[in-house]
Amino acid sequence: MRIDALKHDQEILNYFEIGMVLACFSAIIGVASFSVFCLKRMPKLGNALVYIGRNTLIIMSVQGIFISLADYFLRPWIPSFTIGKFAQFIFVFSCSFIMIPLINKYIPVLAGKRMKYRSL
């Protein structure tokens, strides 16, 4: 019984490699410290990060649609994988940033914001 429990614990430890956990933790710390640095030292970039942070729900919800559109329309024209992924990145984020004001204005409930009621 005890050997099976140790074997199970070892399998769990092998599944969660300590290097991967440390890499994820250091990435989170790095992004958080970069954001704090940008908010303090570079107000323009800090404002852009705040804008992206407030609209993350919209960006994450529409990016799947635009990724599939980019794969369908851009992939046949761009033979290089690296350049294709860069063009896909530019296309997806530009379309997402176009959608942010539209969703915030016409469908704010989808962005997690309150609906502004207008009198008729």
N, C-alpha and C positions, 0 to 999 in steps of 0.2 A: 504493500500500500504506500509506504513512504517513498519508494523508488519511483513509482508512477507519478506521485505528486512532484518530486524533484524534476522528473523528466518534463512534466507539463510546464513547470516554472521556467525551465531552460528553454522550452519552445517559445514561450511568451517573450523571454528576454531576447531570443534570436530574432523574433518578429519585429520588436522595437529596438533596432540597433541604436546604441548610444551615440554613435556619430551622427545619425540622422536627426535624433532628438536635439543634439547640440547645434547642428546646422540650422534647424528650424528656429530654435530659441535665439541664436545669434542673429538670424535674419529679422526676427520680430524686434529685437532690441535695436538693431541697426536702422530699421525703417522708422521706429519711434524716435530715436535720437536725431535722425536726419530731419524728421518733421518738426521737432522742437527747435532744432538749429535754424531751419528755414523760417519758422514763425518769428523767431527772435531777430535774426540777422538780415534776412531778405524779405521785407514785407510783401513785395509783389508776388514772389513765388509762394510765400506763406498763404496769401489770399487765394492763389490758384489751388493750393492743397486743401484749403478749407472749402472752396467751391466743389471740388471733386469729392471731398468727404461728405458733404451735405447731400450730394446727388449720387452716391454710390449705388443705391438701390435701383435707380433708373439705368445707370450704366451697366450694372450686372444683369438686369432683366432684358435689355434690348441687344446686348452684344451677341448673344447666340444667333439671333435673326440675321444680324449684319455679318457675322462670320460665315454663315451658310451662303449668304448672297455673295460675299467676296470669293468664296470657294467656287461658286458657280460661274461668276462673271470674270474674275481676274485670273484664275488659275490657268485657263487655256492660253492667255496672252503672255504670261510670264513663265519662261522655262526654268529659271533658277529658283531653287527652293528658298534660299536665304533672301533674295530680293522679293520673292513672292510673299514670304511671311512678313517682311517689312512693309510692303504695299498693303497687305491685309491689315496690319496693325494701324497704319495711317487711315485707311478706309473705315475701319470699325470705330476708332475713336473720334474721327471727324463726324461720322454719322451719329454717334452717341451724343456728342456735344451739340449737334443740331437738334436732337430729340429732347434734350433736357428742358429748354424753355417751353417747348410745345406741350410736353407732358405736365410741367409745373403750372402752365396756364389753363389748359383745357381739361386735364384729368389729374388733378392733384391727389386724389384718393389713391391712385396707383403708386404714387411716390411716397405714400405714408403721411401725407399732409392733410389738413382739414379742408373741407370744401367751403368756399366762400359763397354764401347765399346772397343772391341779388333779389331785390324786390321787383315785381313785375310792373 
